[in-house]
């Protein structure tokens, strides 16, 4: 079922919609532009351990770079709708449920674009919340945007599907916070770990590719990634965290020793068929908030390459 059909099922869900301040169409489009841009940037970043990149599908059997890019582009309308919906609102259960409804419709568009492969379900959750939070207040700092997204995420969703997810079962089995906990906590692995690592690498003179890889390694060294736990158990998670710490201890991906450590980590995770998809989602969130903080225009500057 496509987005328009799903949204039509609950036209009366939001009585608050008539009282909110409309978001300028161009502003909503800009937010969607950047959300898609950072998903594409994350996909193209190479080499990422056991993740889809320019070299190949990583540890995935059902994804490749072309599918990942099609998925990212298919989500533009979803992000634009989320931004327009959230403008002028305050975090509450109704907003949370309406965003979730748009997100589930966006998942349908993603699956249609990829032929049934789950390319960006985690990123829909994380970036959707951040897009909505930034639409609420465009002059907020990254920490304030993440905190606002956390307030939205903390509300329950009465219309959530009853079927469980792999992430939810992993959270119960291993006692970890997962994507829902990360969001409700205000994205600490993005604000307190990924963004500082990205900026520190740039300050050391690392190129943008290496700075983004180092941010990914910093997140991976600390995150209890439910994708890794689902695919390879605790052993895969510990291997990823330890390998990421080795990359950083060697000076990061811009050094010869750090690059060798990164490629060893890649080989290890490929052998385990374990992909750190949660870390990739949070890297995209990190890049989104970085753009929000550094753009020269009122919301975002024109995309740069």
C-alpha positions as protocol buffer text, in pm:
chain_id: "A"
residue {
  index: 1
  type: UNK
  ca { x: 0 y: 0 z: 0 }
}
residue {
  index: 2
  type: UNK
  ca { x: 141 y: 339 z: -100 }
}
residue {
  index: 3
  type: UNK
  ca { x: 170 y: 644 z: 127 }
}
residue {
  index: 4
  type: UNK
  ca { x: -140 y: 823 z: -4 }
}
residue {
  index: 5
  type: UNK
  ca { x: -358 y: 518 z: 54 }
}
residue {
  index: 6
  type: UNK
  ca { x: -234 y: 463 z: 408 }
}
residue {
  index: 7
  type: UNK
  ca { x: -273 y: 828 z: 506 }
}
residue {
  index: 8
  type: UNK
  ca { x: -630 y: 829 z: 379 }
}
residue {
  index: 9
  type: UNK
  ca { x: -722 y: 561 z: 634 }
}
residue {
  index: 10
  type: UNK
  ca { x: -699 y: 807 z: 922 }
}
residue {
  index: 11
  type: UNK
  ca { x: -785 y: 1148 z: 781 }
}
residue {
  index: 12
  type: UNK
  ca { x: -944 y: 1249 z: 1109 }
}
residue {
  index: 13
  type: UNK
  ca { x: -646 y: 1159 z: 1326 }
}
residue {
  index: 14
  type: UNK
  ca { x: -520 y: 1515 z: 1381 }
}
residue {
  index: 15
  type: UNK
  ca { x: -769 y: 1778 z: 1501 }
}
residue {
  index: 16
  type: UNK
  ca { x: -467 y: 1991 z: 1592 }
}
residue {
  index: 17
  type: UNK
  ca { x: -363 y: 2017 z: 1229 }
}
residue {
  index: 18
  type: UNK
  ca { x: -599 y: 2305 z: 1155 }
}
residue {
  index: 19
  type: UNK
  ca { x: -445 y: 2514 z: 1438 }
}
residue {
  index: 20
  type: UNK
  ca { x: -79 y: 2477 z: 1352 }
}
residue {
  index: 21
  type: UNK
  ca { x: 137 y: 2723 z: 1162 }
}
residue {
  index: 22
  type: UNK
  ca { x: 198 y: 2588 z: 809 }
}
residue {
  index: 23
  type: UNK
  ca { x: 558 y: 2524 z: 713 }
}
residue {
  index: 24
  type: UNK
  ca { x: 670 y: 2713 z: 402 }
}
residue {
  index: 25
  type: UNK
  ca { x: 681 y: 2455 z: 121 }
}
residue {
  index: 26
  type: UNK
  ca { x: 1040 y: 2544 z: 33 }
}
residue {
  index: 27
  type: UNK
  ca { x: 1150 y: 2494 z: 394 }
}
residue {
  index: 28
  type: UNK
  ca { x: 993 y: 2148 z: 415 }
}
residue {
  index: 29
  type: UNK
  ca { x: 1155 y: 2057 z: 83 }
}
residue {
  index: 30
  type: UNK
  ca { x: 1495 y: 2173 z: 212 }
}
residue {
  index: 31
  type: UNK
  ca { x: 1469 y: 1953 z: 519 }
}
residue {
  index: 32
  type: UNK
  ca { x: 1376 y: 1656 z: 301 }
}
residue {
  index: 33
  type: UNK
  ca { x: 1659 y: 1738 z: 58 }
}
residue {
  index: 34
  type: UNK
  ca { x: 1918 y: 1721 z: 334 }
}
residue {
  index: 35
  type: UNK
  ca { x: 1774 y: 1407 z: 493 }
}
residue {
  index: 36
  type: UNK
  ca { x: 1803 y: 1227 z: 160 }
}
residue {
  index: 37
  type: UNK
  ca { x: 2145 y: 1381 z: 97 }
}
residue {
  index: 38
  type: UNK
  ca { x: 2290 y: 1244 z: 420 }
}
residue {
  index: 39
  type: UNK
  ca { x: 2148 y: 898 z: 348 }
}
residue {
  index: 40
  type: UNK
  ca { x: 2321 y: 907 z: 11 }
}
residue {
  index: 41
  type: UNK
  ca { x: 2644 y: 1034 z: 171 }
}
residue {
  index: 42
  type: UNK
  ca { x: 2636 y: 748 z: 422 }
}
residue {
  index: 43
  type: UNK
  ca { x: 2575 y: 494 z: 145 }
}
residue {
  index: 44
  type: UNK
  ca { x: 2865 y: 623 z: -67 }
}
residue {
  index: 45
  type: UNK
  ca { x: 3112 y: 645 z: 221 }
}
residue {
  index: 46
  type: UNK
  ca { x: 3387 y: 388 z: 158 }
}
residue {
  index: 47
  type: UNK
  ca { x: 3530 y: 168 z: 307 }
}
residue {
  index: 48
  type: UNK
  ca { x: 3274 y: 88 z: 577 }
}
residue {
  index: 49
  type: UNK
  ca { x: 3316 y: -241 z: 762 }
}
residue {
  index: 50
  type: UNK
  ca { x: 3064 y: -501 z: 638 }
}
residue {
  index: 51
  type: UNK
  ca { x: 2826 y: -229 z: 519 }
}
residue {
  index: 52
  type: UNK
  ca { x: 2708 y: -154 z: 167 }
}
residue {
  index: 53
  type: UNK
  ca { x: 2946 y: 91 z: 0 }
}
residue {
  index: 54
  type: UNK
  ca { x: 3111 y: 159 z: -335 }
}
residue {
  index: 55
  type: UNK
  ca { x: 3300 y: -172 z: -312 }
}
residue {
  index: 56
  type: UNK
  ca { x: 2997 y: -399 z: -283 }
}
residue {
  index: 57
  type: UNK
  ca { x: 2712 y: -525 z: -61 }
}
residue {
  index: 58
  type: UNK
  ca { x: 2914 y: -587 z: 253 }
}
residue {
  index: 59
  type: UNK
  ca { x: 2756 y: -859 z: 467 }
}
residue {
  index: 60
  type: UNK
  ca { x: 2417 y: -819 z: 297 }
}
residue {
  index: 61
  type: UNK
  ca { x: 2261 y: -1070 z: 60 }
}
residue {
  index: 62
  type: UNK
  ca { x: 1961 y: -855 z: -32 }
}
residue {
  index: 63
  type: UNK
  ca { x: 2114 y: -507 z: -65 }
}
residue {
  index: 64
  type: UNK
  ca { x: 2361 y: -331 z: -290 }
}
residue {
  index: 65
  type: UNK
  ca { x: 2453 y: 29 z: -354 }
}
residue {
  index: 66
  type: UNK
  ca { x: 2197 y: 85 z: -629 }
}
residue {
  index: 67
  type: UNK
  ca { x: 1915 y: -42 z: -406 }
}
residue {
  index: 68
  type: UNK
  ca { x: 2037 y: 171 z: -117 }
}
residue {
  index: 69
  type: UNK
  ca { x: 2040 y: 483 z: -333 }
}
residue {
  index: 70
  type: UNK
  ca { x: 1694 y: 409 z: -473 }
}
residue {
  index: 71
  type: UNK
  ca { x: 1568 y: 362 z: -119 }
}
residue {
  index: 72
  type: UNK
  ca { x: 1714 y: 695 z: -3 }
}
residue {
  index: 73
  type: UNK
  ca { x: 1557 y: 886 z: -290 }
}
residue {
  index: 74
  type: UNK
  ca { x: 1220 y: 717 z: -240 }
}
residue {
  index: 75
  type: UNK
  ca { x: 1196 y: 870 z: 110 }
}
residue {
  index: 76
  type: UNK
  ca { x: 1203 y: 1236 z: 4 }
}
residue {
  index: 77
  type: UNK
  ca { x: 825 y: 1276 z: 6 }
}
residue {
  index: 78
  type: UNK
  ca { x: 801 y: 1109 z: 346 }
}
residue {
  index: 79
  type: UNK
  ca { x: 1054 y: 1347 z: 504 }
}
residue {
  index: 80
  type: UNK
  ca { x: 883 y: 1645 z: 343 }
}
residue {
  index: 81
  type: UNK
  ca { x: 546 y: 1540 z: 486 }
}
residue {
  index: 82
  type: UNK
  ca { x: 698 y: 1492 z: 831 }
}
residue {
  index: 83
  type: UNK
  ca { x: 851 y: 1839 z: 825 }
}
residue {
  index: 84
  type: UNK
  ca { x: 526 y: 2002 z: 711 }
}
residue {
  index: 85
  type: UNK
  ca { x: 326 y: 1811 z: 972 }
}
residue {
  index: 86
  type: UNK
  ca { x: 550 y: 1904 z: 1268 }
}
residue {
  index: 87
  type: UNK
  ca { x: 575 y: 2278 z: 1206 }
}
residue {
  index: 88
  type: UNK
  ca { x: 413 y: 2487 z: 1476 }
}
residue {
  index: 89
  type: UNK
  ca { x: 335 y: 2182 z: 1690 }
}
residue {
  index: 90
  type: UNK
  ca { x: 456 y: 2072 z: 2031 }
}
residue {
  index: 91
  type: UNK
  ca { x: 572 y: 1717 z: 2108 }
}
residue {
  index: 92
  type: UNK
  ca { x: 273 y: 1507 z: 2209 }
}
residue {
  index: 93
  type: UNK
  ca { x: 124 y: 1166 z: 2146 }
}
residue {
  index: 94
  type: UNK
  ca { x: -80 y: 1283 z: 1851 }
}
residue {
  index: 95
  type: UNK
  ca { x: 226 y: 1419 z: 1670 }
}
residue {
  index: 96
  type: UNK
  ca { x: 415 y: 1099 z: 1751 }
}
residue {
  index: 97
  type: UNK
  ca { x: 137 y: 885 z: 1604 }
}
residue {
  index: 98
  type: UNK
  ca { x: 99 y: 1093 z: 1290 }
}
residue {
  index: 99
  type: UNK
  ca { x: 472 y: 1086 z: 1224 }
}
residue {
  index: 100
  type: UNK
  ca { x: 470 y: 709 z: 1275 }
}
residue {
  index: 101
  type: UNK
  ca { x: 186 y: 674 z: 1026 }
}
residue {
  index: 102
  type: UNK
  ca { x: 383 y: 869 z: 766 }
}
residue {
  index: 103
  type: UNK
  ca { x: 692 y: 665 z: 849 }
}
residue {
  index: 104
  type: UNK
  ca { x: 514 y: 333 z: 798 }
}
residue {
  index: 105
  type: UNK
  ca { x: 385 y: 456 z: 464 }
}
residue {
  index: 106
  type: UNK
  ca { x: 741 y: 560 z: 379 }
}
residue {
  index: 107
  type: UNK
  ca { x: 854 y: 205 z: 456 }
}
residue {
  index: 108
  type: UNK
  ca { x: 614 y: 84 z: 188 }
}
residue {
  index: 109
  type: UNK
  ca { x: 773 y: 323 z: -62 }
}
residue {
  index: 110
  type: UNK
  ca { x: 1118 y: 201 z: 45 }
}
residue {
  index: 111
  type: UNK
  ca { x: 1021 y: -164 z: -5 }
}
residue {
  index: 112
  type: UNK
  ca { x: 874 y: -85 z: -346 }
}
residue {
  index: 113
  type: UNK
  ca { x: 1197 y: 92 z: -446 }
}
residue {
  index: 114
  type: UNK
  ca { x: 1422 y: -193 z: -332 }
}
residue {
  index: 115
  type: UNK
  ca { x: 1212 y: -490 z: -438 }
}
residue {
  index: 116
  type: UNK
  ca { x: 1132 y: -583 z: -80 }
}
residue {
  index: 117
  type: UNK
  ca { x: 1465 y: -519 z: 92 }
}
residue {
  index: 118
  type: UNK
  ca { x: 1477 y: -329 z: 421 }
}
residue {
  index: 119
  type: UNK
  ca { x: 1734 y: -64 z: 338 }
}
residue {
  index: 120
  type: UNK
  ca { x: 1645 y: 223 z: 571 }
}
residue {
  index: 121
  type: UNK
  ca { x: 1387 y: 127 z: 836 }
}
residue {
  index: 122
  type: UNK
  ca { x: 1617 y: 240 z: 1116 }
}
residue {
  index: 123
  type: UNK
  ca { x: 1705 y: 562 z: 935 }
}
residue {
  index: 124
  type: UNK
  ca { x: 1336 y: 638 z: 877 }
}
residue {
  index: 125
  type: UNK
  ca { x: 1292 y: 629 z: 1256 }
}
residue {
  index: 126
  type: UNK
  ca { x: 1601 y: 832 z: 1346 }
}
residue {
  index: 127
  type: UNK
  ca { x: 1601 y: 1090 z: 1067 }
}
residue {
  index: 128
  type: UNK
  ca { x: 1223 y: 1121 z: 1069 }
}
residue {
  index: 129
  type: UNK
  ca { x: 1231 y: 1226 z: 1433 }
}
residue {
  index: 130
  type: UNK
  ca { x: 1516 y: 1470 z: 1373 }
}
residue {
  index: 131
  type: UNK
  ca { x: 1350 y: 1623 z: 1067 }
}
residue {
  index: 132
  type: UNK
  ca { x: 1032 y: 1675 z: 1268 }
}
residue {
  index: 133
  type: UNK
  ca { x: 1223 y: 1818 z: 1564 }
}
residue {
  index: 134
  type: UNK
  ca { x: 1407 y: 2067 z: 1344 }
}
residue {
  index: 135
  type: UNK
  ca { x: 1079 y: 2168 z: 1180 }
}
residue {
  index: 136
  type: UNK
  ca { x: 951 y: 2256 z: 1528 }
}
residue {
  index: 137
  type: UNK
  ca { x: 1239 y: 2498 z: 1582 }
}
residue {
  index: 138
  type: UNK
  ca { x: 1484 y: 2573 z: 1302 }
}
residue {
  index: 139
  type: UNK
  ca { x: 1731 y: 2774 z: 1517 }
}
residue {
  index: 140
  type: UNK
  ca { x: 1795 y: 2495 z: 1770 }
}
residue {
  index: 141
  type: UNK
  ca { x: 2143 y: 2355 z: 1837 }
}
residue {
  index: 142
  type: UNK
  ca { x: 2211 y: 1989 z: 1750 }
}
residue {
  index: 143
  type: UNK
  ca { x: 2168 y: 1894 z: 2115 }
}
residue {
  index: 144
  type: UNK
  ca { x: 1838 y: 2078 z: 2135 }
}
residue {
  index: 145
  type: UNK
  ca { x: 1712 y: 1916 z: 1814 }
}
residue {
  index: 146
  type: UNK
  ca { x: 1808 y: 1571 z: 1944 }
}
residue {
  index: 147
  type: UNK
  ca { x: 1643 y: 1639 z: 2280 }
}
residue {
  index: 148
  type: UNK
  ca { x: 1324 y: 1754 z: 2108 }
}
residue {
  index: 149
  type: UNK
  ca { x: 1328 y: 1440 z: 1894 }
}
residue {
  index: 150
  type: UNK
  ca { x: 1363 y: 1239 z: 2214 }
}
residue {
  index: 151
  type: UNK
  ca { x: 1055 y: 1402 z: 2360 }
}
residue {
  index: 152
  type: UNK
  ca { x: 856 y: 1305 z: 2051 }
}
residue {
  index: 153
  type: UNK
  ca { x: 990 y: 947 z: 2056 }
}
residue {
  index: 154
  type: UNK
  ca { x: 900 y: 898 z: 2422 }
}
residue {
  index: 155
  type: UNK
  ca { x: 525 y: 907 z: 2354 }
}
residue {
  index: 156
  type: UNK
  ca { x: 350 y: 574 z: 2286 }
}
residue {
  index: 157
  type: UNK
  ca { x: 194 y: 493 z: 1951 }
}
residue {
  index: 158
  type: UNK
  ca { x: -153 y: 341 z: 1977 }
}
residue {
  index: 159
  type: UNK
  ca { x: -143 y: 235 z: 1613 }
}
residue {
  index: 160
  type: UNK
  ca { x: 192 y: 55 z: 1616 }
}
residue {
  index: 161
  type: UNK
  ca { x: 175 y: -288 z: 1451 }
}
residue {
  index: 162
  type: UNK
  ca { x: 137 y: -572 z: 1699 }
}
residue {
  index: 163
  type: UNK
  ca { x: 400 y: -784 z: 1526 }
}
residue {
  index: 164
  type: UNK
  ca { x: 740 y: -768 z: 1689 }
}
residue {
  index: 165
  type: UNK
  ca { x: 1060 y: -658 z: 1520 }
}
residue {
  index: 166
  type: UNK
  ca { x: 1407 y: -808 z: 1519 }
}
residue {
  index: 167
  type: UNK
  ca { x: 1530 y: -506 z: 1711 }
}
residue {
  index: 168
  type: UNK
  ca { x: 1267 y: -544 z: 1983 }
}
residue {
  index: 169
  type: UNK
  ca { x: 1343 y: -913 z: 2032 }
}
residue {
  index: 170
  type: UNK
  ca { x: 1717 y: -838 z: 2052 }
}
residue {
  index: 171
  type: UNK
  ca { x: 1652 y: -568 z: 2313 }
}
residue {
  index: 172
  type: UNK
  ca { x: 1460 y: -815 z: 2526 }
}
residue {
  index: 173
  type: UNK
  ca { x: 1717 y: -1090 z: 2489 }
}
residue {
  index: 174
  type: UNK
  ca { x: 2030 y: -884 z: 2555 }
}
residue {
  index: 175
  type: UNK
  ca { x: 1889 y: -607 z: 2773 }
}
residue {
  index: 176
  type: UNK
  ca { x: 2002 y: -323 z: 2544 }
}
residue {
  index: 177
  type: UNK
  ca { x: 1830 y: 6 z: 2465 }
}
residue {
  index: 178
  type: UNK
  ca { x: 1801 y: -28 z: 2088 }
}
residue {
  index: 179
  type: UNK
  ca { x: 1685 y: 233 z: 1841 }
}
residue {
  index: 180
  type: UNK
  ca { x: 1382 y: 332 z: 2048 }
}
residue {
  index: 181
  type: UNK
  ca { x: 1593 y: 387 z: 2359 }
}
residue {
  index: 182
  type: UNK
  ca { x: 1857 y: 580 z: 2166 }
}
residue {
  index: 183
  type: UNK
  ca { x: 1593 y: 817 z: 2034 }
}
residue {
  index: 184
  type: UNK
  ca { x: 1408 y: 856 z: 2364 }
}
residue {
  index: 185
  type: UNK
  ca { x: 1738 y: 937 z: 2535 }
}
residue {
  index: 186
  type: UNK
  ca { x: 1801 y: 1222 z: 2289 }
}
residue {
  index: 187
  type: UNK
  ca { x: 2046 y: 1039 z: 2059 }
}
residue {
  index: 188
  type: UNK
  ca { x: 2347 y: 1038 z: 2296 }
}
residue {
  index: 189
  type: UNK
  ca { x: 2565 y: 835 z: 2059 }
}
residue {
  index: 190
  type: UNK
  ca { x: 2512 y: 1105 z: 1798 }
}
residue {
  index: 191
  type: UNK
  ca { x: 2537 y: 1421 z: 2009 }
}
residue {
  index: 192
  type: UNK
  ca { x: 2800 y: 1309 z: 2260 }
}
residue {
  index: 193
  type: UNK
  ca { x: 3009 y: 1069 z: 2051 }
}
residue {
  index: 194
  type: UNK
  ca { x: 2960 y: 1089 z: 1675 }
}
residue {
  index: 195
  type: UNK
  ca { x: 2949 y: 1467 z: 1629 }
}
residue {
  index: 196
  type: UNK
  ca { x: 3251 y: 1536 z: 1856 }
}
residue {
  index: 197
  type: UNK
  ca { x: 3451 y: 1266 z: 1673 }
}
residue {
  index: 198
  type: UNK
  ca { x: 3356 y: 1411 z: 1333 }
}
residue {
  index: 199
  type: UNK
  ca { x: 3464 y: 1759 z: 1433 }
}
residue {
  index: 200
  type: UNK
  ca { x: 3780 y: 1643 z: 1610 }
}
residue {
  index: 201
  type: UNK
  ca { x: 3893 y: 1456 z: 1299 }
}
residue {
  index: 202
  type: UNK
  ca { x: 3835 y: 1763 z: 1084 }
}
residue {
  index: 203
  type: UNK
  ca { x: 4029 y: 1975 z: 1334 }
}
residue {
  index: 204
  type: UNK
  ca { x: 4323 y: 1733 z: 1305 }
}
residue {
  index: 205
  type: UNK
  ca { x: 4325 y: 1792 z: 931 }
}
residue {
  index: 206
  type: UNK
  ca { x: 4158 y: 1468 z: 823 }
}
residue {
  index: 207
  type: UNK
  ca { x: 3971 y: 1479 z: 494 }
}
residue {
  index: 208
  type: UNK
  ca { x: 3593 y: 1457 z: 500 }
}
residue {
  index: 209
  type: UNK
  ca { x: 3584 y: 1088 z: 411 }
}
residue {
  index: 210
  type: UNK
  ca { x: 3820 y: 999 z: 696 }
}
residue {
  index: 211
  type: UNK
  ca { x: 3639 y: 1231 z: 937 }
}
residue {
  index: 212
  type: UNK
  ca { x: 3311 y: 1053 z: 863 }
}
residue {
  index: 213
  type: UNK
  ca { x: 3474 y: 711 z: 895 }
}
residue {
  index: 214
  type: UNK
  ca { x: 3619 y: 813 z: 1232 }
}
residue {
  index: 215
  type: UNK
  ca { x: 3276 y: 928 z: 1346 }
}
residue {
  index: 216
  type: UNK
  ca { x: 3140 y: 589 z: 1243 }
}
residue {
  index: 217
  type: UNK
  ca { x: 3417 y: 415 z: 1438 }
}
residue {
  index: 218
  type: UNK
  ca { x: 3350 y: 627 z: 1746 }
}
residue {
  index: 219
  type: UNK
  ca { x: 2981 y: 533 z: 1737 }
}
residue {
  index: 220
  type: UNK
  ca { x: 3061 y: 167 z: 1672 }
}
residue {
  index: 221
  type: UNK
  ca { x: 3305 y: 149 z: 1963 }
}
residue {
  index: 222
  type: UNK
  ca { x: 3026 y: 238 z: 2207 }
}
residue {
  index: 223
  type: UNK
  ca { x: 2687 y: 146 z: 2058 }
}
residue {
  index: 224
  type: UNK
  ca { x: 2510 y: -180 z: 2145 }
}
residue {
  index: 225
  type: UNK
  ca { x: 2409 y: -222 z: 1782 }
}
residue {
  index: 226
  type: UNK
  ca { x: 2102 y: -447 z: 1761 }
}
residue {
  index: 227
  type: UNK
  ca { x: 2179 y: -527 z: 1396 }
}
residue {
  index: 228
  type: UNK
  ca { x: 2510 y: -682 z: 1501 }
}
residue {
  index: 229
  type: UNK
  ca { x: 2346 y: -864 z: 1791 }
}
residue {
  index: 230
  type: UNK
  ca { x: 2072 y: -1000 z: 1564 }
}
residue {
  index: 231
  type: UNK
  ca { x: 2314 y: -1120 z: 1298 }
}
residue {
  index: 232
  type: UNK
  ca { x: 2608 y: -1240 z: 1505 }
}
residue {
  index: 233
  type: UNK
  ca { x: 2522 y: -1229 z: 1874 }
}
residue {
  index: 234
  type: UNK
  ca { x: 2736 y: -1084 z: 2149 }
}
residue {
  index: 235
  type: UNK
  ca { x: 3055 y: -1210 z: 1983 }
}
residue {
  index: 236
  type: UNK
  ca { x: 2994 y: -998 z: 1673 }
}
residue {
  index: 237
  type: UNK
  ca { x: 2910 y: -691 z: 1882 }
}
residue {
  index: 238
  type: UNK
  ca { x: 3227 y: -726 z: 2089 }
}
residue {
  index: 239
  type: UNK
  ca { x: 3436 y: -782 z: 1775 }
}
residue {
  index: 240
  type: UNK
  ca { x: 3293 y: -466 z: 1616 }
}
residue {
  index: 241
  type: UNK
  ca { x: 3341 y: -254 z: 1928 }
}
residue {
  index: 242
  type: UNK
  ca { x: 3696 y: -379 z: 1984 }
}
residue {
  index: 243
  type: UNK
  ca { x: 3790 y: -339 z: 1619 }
}
residue {
  index: 244
  type: UNK
  ca { x: 3655 y: 16 z: 1609 }
}
residue {
  index: 245
  type: UNK
  ca { x: 3855 y: 104 z: 1919 }
}
residue {
  index: 246
  type: UNK
  ca { x: 4168 y: -31 z: 1746 }
}
residue {
  index: 247
  type: UNK
  ca { x: 4108 y: 197 z: 1447 }
}
residue {
  index: 248
  type: UNK
  ca { x: 4077 y: 501 z: 1672 }
}
residue {
  index: 249
  type: UNK
  ca { x: 4375 y: 402 z: 1889 }
}
residue {
  index: 250
  type: UNK
  ca { x: 4587 y: 378 z: 1573 }
}
residue {
  index: 251
  type: UNK
  ca { x: 4513 y: 741 z: 1493 }
}
residue {
  index: 252
  type: UNK
  ca { x: 4194 y: 701 z: 1295 }
}
residue {
  index: 253
  type: UNK
  ca { x: 4125 y: 607 z: 935 }
}
residue {
  index: 254
  type: UNK
  ca { x: 4352 y: 880 z: 795 }
}
residue {
  index: 255
  type: UNK
  ca { x: 4665 y: 703 z: 920 }
}
residue {
  index: 256
  type: UNK
  ca { x: 4819 y: 397 z: 757 }
}
residue {
  index: 257
  type: UNK
  ca { x: 4788 y: 196 z: 1079 }
}
residue {
  index: 258
  type: UNK
  ca { x: 4430 y: 308 z: 1129 }
}
residue {
  index: 259
  type: UNK
  ca { x: 4335 y: 214 z: 773 }
}
residue {
  index: 260
  type: UNK
  ca { x: 4489 y: -132 z: 818 }
}
residue {
  index: 261
  type: UNK
  ca { x: 4288 y: -177 z: 1139 }
}
residue {
  index: 262
  type: UNK
  ca { x: 3973 y: -66 z: 957 }
}
residue {
  index: 263
  type: UNK
  ca { x: 4025 y: -323 z: 683 }
}
residue {
  index: 264
  type: UNK
  ca { x: 4090 y: -595 z: 943 }
}
residue {
  index: 265
  type: UNK
  ca { x: 3761 y: -505 z: 1109 }
}
residue {
  index: 266
  type: UNK
  ca { x: 3589 y: -520 z: 772 }
}
residue {
  index: 267
  type: UNK
  ca { x: 3726 y: -869 z: 706 }
}
residue {
  index: 268
  type: UNK
  ca { x: 3628 y: -989 z: 1053 }
}
residue {
  index: 269
  type: UNK
  ca { x: 3269 y: -869 z: 1029 }
}
residue {
  index: 270
  type: UNK
  ca { x: 3233 y: -1001 z: 674 }
}
residue {
  index: 271
  type: UNK
  ca { x: 3344 y: -1344 z: 793 }
}
residue {
  index: 272
  type: UNK
  ca { x: 3076 y: -1326 z: 1063 }
}
residue {
  index: 273
  type: UNK
  ca { x: 2814 y: -1199 z: 813 }
}
residue {
  index: 274
  type: UNK
  ca { x: 2738 y: -926 z: 1066 }
}
residue {
  index: 275
  type: UNK
  ca { x: 2661 y: -572 z: 950 }
}
residue {
  index: 276
  type: UNK
  ca { x: 2656 y: -272 z: 1188 }
}
residue {
  index: 277
  type: UNK
  ca { x: 2342 y: -118 z: 1042 }
}
residue {
  index: 278
  type: UNK
  ca { x: 2247 y: 68 z: 1359 }
}
residue {
  index: 279
  type: UNK
  ca { x: 2582 y: 248 z: 1354 }
}
residue {
  index: 280
  type: UNK
  ca { x: 2523 y: 348 z: 991 }
}
residue {
  index: 281
  type: UNK
  ca { x: 2182 y: 492 z: 1080 }
}
residue {
  index: 282
  type: UNK
  ca { x: 2334 y: 702 z: 1358 }
}
residue {
  index: 283
  type: UNK
  ca { x: 2613 y: 822 z: 1131 }
}
residue {
  index: 284
  type: UNK
  ca { x: 2345 y: 953 z: 894 }
}
residue {
  index: 285
  type: UNK
  ca { x: 2181 y: 1124 z: 1193 }
}
residue {
  index: 286
  type: UNK
  ca { x: 2519 y: 1270 z: 1287 }
}
residue {
  index: 287
  type: UNK
  ca { x: 2566 y: 1412 z: 936 }
}
residue {
  index: 288
  type: UNK
  ca { x: 2214 y: 1557 z: 943 }
}
residue {
  index: 289
  type: UNK
  ca { x: 2273 y: 1742 z: 1271 }
}
residue {
  index: 290
  type: UNK
  ca { x: 2614 y: 1855 z: 1151 }
}
residue {
  index: 291
  type: UNK
  ca { x: 2453 y: 2017 z: 849 }
}
residue {
  index: 292
  type: UNK
  ca { x: 2193 y: 2179 z: 1073 }
}
residue {
  index: 293
  type: UNK
  ca { x: 2464 y: 2333 z: 1290 }
}
residue {
  index: 294
  type: UNK
  ca { x: 2700 y: 2452 z: 1016 }
}
residue {
  index: 295
  type: UNK
  ca { x: 2466 y: 2569 z: 739 }
}
residue {
  index: 296
  type: UNK
  ca { x: 2489 y: 2933 z: 643 }
}
residue {
  index: 297
  type: UNK
  ca { x: 2129 y: 2964 z: 517 }
}
residue {
  index: 298
  type: UNK
  ca { x: 1833 y: 2995 z: 758 }
}
residue {
  index: 299
  type: UNK
  ca { x: 1781 y: 2618 z: 760 }
}
residue {
  index: 300
  type: UNK
  ca { x: 2040 y: 2455 z: 538 }
}
residue {
  index: 301
  type: UNK
  ca { x: 2279 y: 2579 z: 278 }
}
residue {
  index: 302
  type: UNK
  ca { x: 2260 y: 2441 z: -71 }
}
residue {
  index: 303
  type: UNK
  ca { x: 2392 y: 2083 z: -80 }
}
residue {
  index: 304
  type: UNK
  ca { x: 2764 y: 2058 z: -142 }
}
residue {
  index: 305
  type: UNK
  ca { x: 2960 y: 1769 z: -280 }
}
